[in-house]
Amino acid sequence: MKVMPRRPLFRQSRRSSLYRIFILVVLILAAAWFARQVDLGAIKRPFLPTPTPTRTVGSFALEGEASFASGKLEEAITAYQEAARVDPAEAEVWAKLARIQAYSSSLLTTDVQRKARLQEGLDSIDQAVTLSPDDSTVHAIRAFVLDWNANPILAGDQSQALLLEAEREALHALNLDNQNVLALAFYAEILVDEQKWSQAEQIILQAVQRDPSLMDVHRVYAYVLESTMRYQEAIQEYQKAIEISPNLTFLYISVGANYRRLAYDSTITDERTSLYETALDYFAKAARLNTQLEIKDPIPYIAIAKTYSQKGDFFTAALNIKKALEFDPANADIYGQLGIIYFKSRNYEGSIPALKCAIRGCTANESCQARFGEDCTESETGMDVQGLALSQSTVVYYYTYGSVLAALSRPQQNYCSEAQAVLGEVRLAFGGDATITGIVDAGEQICFSLTESLVQTPAPFATPTPLPTPRP
């Protein structure tokens, strides 16, 4: 009798499979590899938030506006540039960027820096015009940027052409919107630069009446008053601009400059002293504001130095100009101003290294000699300095340097070769200026006399030709 095997009642017997075991091993190894890659960072965990959220144009624009209001112009420029990068088709962003770039040029100390920044502003506003050719405010800002680019010291022979283009832009902005207050204000500023003072005042008064809440309006009105030598009234308008925008240091510098001019014109000793002190107070406010904003700006200290120099306190002037150099130790223009202060204080030998850095450039060690009167030490770091090209704003450094070299020349230590080279450059570029030509003649005559005396007797010490009294 054949008996069948019993079936399991509660479970079914399973047969092992090599294929199933192989698949399980592969899955385990894959899971281990995946976990390892996650730990190493090669594979990101799913569902994690984005590390850096994508920012919008509006976010960057708000940051730029806030930075400008707080006086941080460089940060404002960076923010608007980022906004333009995110959305390059936003005309308003380009226009606001251009306005700030133009204003920020007033905080730069050399012609090369100012010209480059203003050109950047012009490039930005041209982009805005391309994107929005019928926007009145865009054309108004372009008029403003063109006007600042038309500065004769920066633009040279192109100055008048840029000024005419600026006027056309302002009129075009007003044709698009005759109620545009910014267009009126910037048009008035252009008219001042065209020496149309009466017309400029009529235009800016319209702007003030329509919207006295704009900083630009009061700044331009102050500029109109300043250009007609109504310095006290100009101060009042600059102060109104400060009430609207209390963190813009260039407004404080403008108020101080007007007080300094009033002091220069005053013939009453006590009044003159008081006006100088008030000017210094405003420059100091600008310096303190920069400290609060953590901005290393030499401009307030340069203004303070010029004021003390005008007062005849050359020691304090030198201390402040050296403070400016701490912020910008490679700035050739500041070395030039230090050299002029030394010259006015009759420290002729000390003026030579500083003026050399200004016009010829100097090595890091020579920059220490100009600032500290000695070679660089561990605590006194020098900087290579690139000299300034001869221009209307740097010619004073050139002819002062040439004059001092000529005056200090001796048979044993003859600087006349360099003196004549520098003075020759000045004569070639400014031969039509009688005052400058007179200074050049005096320096060249000293060197001529020294050459003649070499075959006879040593030349006596010559006092450098006094500089023309600068306007404050």
GILINUR-V335448 format. One record per helix or strand of 3 or more residues. SS is the DSSP state (2 for helix, 1 for strand). FROM is the first residue (numbers start at 1). LEN is the number of residues. If there is no record, write none. Layout:
SS,FROM,LEN
SS,FROM,LEN
This chain:
2,18,23
2,57,13
2,73,14
2,91,17
2,111,21
2,136,14
2,152,25
2,181,13
2,197,14
2,215,13
2,231,14
2,249,17
2,269,24
2,299,13
2,314,14
2,332,13
2,348,12
2,364,9
2,395,13
2,416,15
2,434,20
